Amino acid sequence: MTYPYDNLENFTLKSLIDRSVALYPNEPALAKVGQDPMSYDELRQTIQETIIMLHDNGIKKGEKVAILSENMPNWGVAYLSITYFGAVAVPILPDFHTSDVHHIIHHSEAKAIFVSHKHLSTIEELNDSKLHFVIKLDDLKMVNPLTNHSYISKTKQNIRLDKELSVPAEDDMAALLYTSGTTGNSKGVMLSHKNLTTNALSTYSKIEIHPSDVFLSILPLAHTLECTVGFLVPILHGASVVYIDKVPTPSVLLKAFGVVKPTMMVSVPLIIEKIYKNKVLPKLTDSFIMRTLYKLPFFRKKLNKIAGKKLIDTFGGRLRFFGIGGAGISPYVENFLKEAEFPYIIGYGLTETAPLLAGTVLGSNVKLKSTGTVFPYVEVKVKDPDDETGSGELLFKSPSLMMGYYKDEKLSAEVIDNDGWFHSGDLGYVDEDGYIFINGRSKNVIIGSGGENIFPEQIEATINQNEAVLESLVMMKGDRLIAKIHLDYELIDKRFEAHNLPDCEVKAKINDLLEDMRQDVNTQVAAYAKILKFIEQIEPFIKTPTKKIKRFLYVE
């Protein structure tokens, strides 16, 4: 494998950071919004000091060190320090339940953990683990009350970086990531240095990145999408990353856009879909004349182009790359982004592939509803394609394919066959130009009464076009389809002037609205995919970190 990057000794994270520090020592590297960034040379110094701390307290090559924290510059310091000498990083999503965090620490057999002050109580409640010491991520100092001092005294090594230091090999495990899937099965995905490094390197085929680029990080770093595309990729190119230290609500994001003026971002579809439905669409349809014009293709394209320029201004005026991944984007939102000439790229992949497998190219003649073509050295084929549609399970070969599931050889063998093909669990097809189209997850497919394959994700995308819908979930009840609908209650209140009506009248109006929506959706789907009933879902659906609904919680 060859990539257009010189001075890279091998496919390890150590080699990646060494190269960047040598090439970009004085460039800004990591920062929080509104704070001065640390340079790449300062990042190197902090990594070295952290490596010494880990070594001196007994951490050896191959041993696991967990990270539990919200995003901050020191998250990256911890990750690169752990992996630099061959130890294994175990990133834990900060919104995992306490019991899940404890399970991961036990299952991974982590010897130490970096934890932010915000999540320290989760570790204080931990019993019977193999953790020997805790480092507070905010200041990179040991938490004495949670440290096994007898272990430290026995294993203290006093190793310095000017002496021999363990070096990772390309095929050594670098990270152990525990997924939080829509089916409820949390699995430990083992990713090697080669998996992660080659995945970061392969992005050259889709986007050009410069040291002057500024990434705004809003997704959790413990998720592979953000860790690879929003962290390792900018580090590779000497770009800088800025972190928000608050929950990325619309108001927080707007302030951050104004301060950071990012050139690049990585997001999940839900964020840009909310921006479109809540900020863009209302302005394009706020009068009878505007609504009428917006229905006409010629005027819609003109209006969308104007809206696109204003949207970029909202992001700070410098945005030239907005990566979307983690879930499928609604076709109507993508159509807006394309007509608005918004600089978006659709990416596709899984945690098991570190994660990127395919993506669109910025500024190209994008094929709507496609996740683009495969990255360099990635192969794709369709298993048992349907004679009419060509659709079947998508199988991949990739240098970023995981080593397997931790402590689960049986499950590993189920998804990686003897010929090295990874069975993605996604159903779709590849067109004559090599563009991949995803229909949905095989585990989510609903079999109709006539044996038809019904993809709930596609029906949900149709339902979600309605401005009053925030999210929806289609499922089978008995032998008929139903849909649970979570509405935009702020919009509902304004539309019905709910504050002037008794609750029973508001409920009646909502029921009428749901029925009107159901009838409208049924005109847009196949006869076998028509919905029997729309049911109001008052509370938001529980979702994964990439904002996909945890379907298994709602199956009836």
Secondary structure by P-SEA (a helix, b strand, c coil): ccccccccccccaaaaaaaaaaccccccccccccbbbbcaaaaaaaaaaaaaaaaaacccccbbbbbbccccaaaaaaaaaaaccbbbbbcccccccaaaaaaaaaaacccbbbbcccaaaaaaaccccccccccccccccccccccaaaaaaacccccccccbbbbbccccccbbbbbbccccbbbbbbbcaaaaaaaaaaccccccccccbbbbbccccccccccccccaaaaaacbbbbbbcccccaaaaaaaaaacccccccccaaaaaaaaaccccccccccaaaaaaaacaaaaaaaaaaaaaaaaaaacccccbbbbccccccaaaaaaaaaaccbbbbbbbccccccccccccccccccccccccccccbbbbbccccccccccccccccccccccccccaaaaaaaccccccccccccccccccbbbbbcccccccccccccccccaaaaaaaaacccccccbbbbbcccbbbbbbbcaaaaaaaaaccccccaaaaaaaaaaaaaaaaaaaaaccccccccccccccccccccccccccccccccc
